[in-house]
Amino acid sequence: MPNFKLGGREARERLAKRYPIGTRIELNSLCNYEPGMPTGLRGTVCGHDDQPSLLMAWDNNRSLSLLPGEDSFRALTPEEIMEEQQEQDEGMTMT
């Protein structure tokens, strides 16, 4: 993983290139305990800041940011994103 710890504009740009807005993320673990943020929780990148960190919109309606190099997470694969979309579509047709 690239070194994002230096901060500033360049680190933010590298982070934005690797995890653009709209990227779906799955949480492995946070550097600090946060109630309501379980392993496997998914969310969407909604921005970046100069720390640099990923500004997140989590599927549980939380907005806790991720710190690359501190927190453990991964981007979903295109296949996983398609599965999510199919599940959402199926859920909409059942209601």
PyMOL commands that set and color helices and strands:
alter all, ss='L'
color gray80, all
select helices_A, chain A and resi 8-18+78-94
alter helices_A, ss='H'
color red, helices_A
select strands_A, chain A and resi 24-29+42-48+54-58+72-75
alter strands_A, ss='S'
color yellow, strands_A
deselect
rebuild
show_as cartoon
